[in-house]
Amino acid sequence: MNPTFSLGRSSLQVPRLGVGVMTWGDAKGLARFHPAKIAYGGAEGLAEEKRAFEASLIAGVKLFDTAAMYSGGASERRLGELARGQEALIASKFPGGFSFRAEALPKELETSLARLGRGSIDLYQHHFPSDRVDIPRLMNLLADAVEAGKVKAVGVSNYSAEQMRIAHAALAKRGIPLASNQVEYSLLHRQPETNGVLDACRELGITLIAYSPLAMGALTGKYSATKKASGLRRLLPGFNKKAMEAVQPVVGLLREIGERYGKTPSQVALRWLIENDTVLPIPGAKNSKQATDNAGALTFRLTPAEVDALSQATRAWKG
């Protein structure tokens, strides 16, 4: 039950689930204080990262998502080391800092390729739109990189429906599809359904890559109004007492459905996303157990009634 599918209308074949490696790598200097590492804590040591990587590959989950910005480049570097000689697909994002103009794309790409130790990147994504970056100009430079064999598929991240359309049209003039848009999407963050992004993805044949598919852990069942999350998460609005009390009926439904299949709330929450053919979730994995648990979402199916029950139970999170 682990088929591959085309990422958008590109030729890149990917599994229905990926791995987010935002917290991987041995960060140095100020990069140690990357918000993600503070919020989640880093991966549990280099050996455990290797085990998480290997467990994912064994389960057929061979798409790993990183970014130049994660841990000051340490995430790319670590993933490159682990993927050397392995049949792994690497998705990365640029730029490496907040000060960026389209003209800097070729240099950003070469820097990421060097850190990854690869001649090409399977999926290269613009991390976040900016008023200072001309989207058609940037897409043309990405098309150049595809034609040069340095990038296999082009994606964007955190783009609105309108920005996606601009990027898609610019690439289409070069005969290249916009493969994906990576945005936050989960049962507790359903805005892509109401802001036009999911509809635009369906219309244009673009895969929605869902980051934070477990709502930063709120859907795992590990936390409650009395059992606080670790790190910065405990200070976020989604983890205050009122928010966690509101989430408990959802976790209860995930647990109830999961018991029918011998699956965890996390696996059911991921499966709800996977049942949508347009969506590819990329949960993080700090250790091999999490990697194996995430992959378990590929080993069962939800019924349409179960998908609908979860959708109805989380209507309040569409806003």
Secondary structure as GFF3:
##gff-version 3
##sequence-region A 1 319
A	DSSP	beta_strand	4	6	.	.	.	ID=ss1
A	DSSP	beta_strand	13	15	.	.	.	ID=ss2
A	DSSP	beta_strand	19	20	.	.	.	ID=ss3
A	DSSP	three_ten_helix	29	33	.	.	.	ID=ss4
A	DSSP	alpha_helix	35	40	.	.	.	ID=ss5
A	DSSP	alpha_helix	46	58	.	.	.	ID=ss6
A	DSSP	beta_strand	63	65	.	.	.	ID=ss7
A	DSSP	three_ten_helix	70	73	.	.	.	ID=ss8
A	DSSP	alpha_helix	74	83	.	.	.	ID=ss9
A	DSSP	beta_strand	89	94	.	.	.	ID=ss10
A	DSSP	three_ten_helix	102	104	.	.	.	ID=ss11
A	DSSP	alpha_helix	105	116	.	.	.	ID=ss12
A	DSSP	beta_strand	121	126	.	.	.	ID=ss13
A	DSSP	alpha_helix	135	147	.	.	.	ID=ss14
A	DSSP	beta_strand	151	157	.	.	.	ID=ss15
A	DSSP	alpha_helix	161	172	.	.	.	ID=ss16
A	DSSP	beta_strand	178	184	.	.	.	ID=ss17
A	DSSP	three_ten_helix	191	193	.	.	.	ID=ss18
A	DSSP	alpha_helix	197	204	.	.	.	ID=ss19
A	DSSP	beta_strand	207	211	.	.	.	ID=ss20
A	DSSP	three_ten_helix	215	217	.	.	.	ID=ss21
A	DSSP	three_ten_helix	231	235	.	.	.	ID=ss22
A	DSSP	three_ten_helix	237	239	.	.	.	ID=ss23
A	DSSP	alpha_helix	241	261	.	.	.	ID=ss24
A	DSSP	alpha_helix	265	274	.	.	.	ID=ss25
A	DSSP	beta_strand	279	281	.	.	.	ID=ss26
A	DSSP	alpha_helix	288	295	.	.	.	ID=ss27
A	DSSP	three_ten_helix	296	298	.	.	.	ID=ss28
A	DSSP	alpha_helix	304	313	.	.	.	ID=ss29
A	DSSP	three_ten_helix	315	318	.	.	.	ID=ss30
###
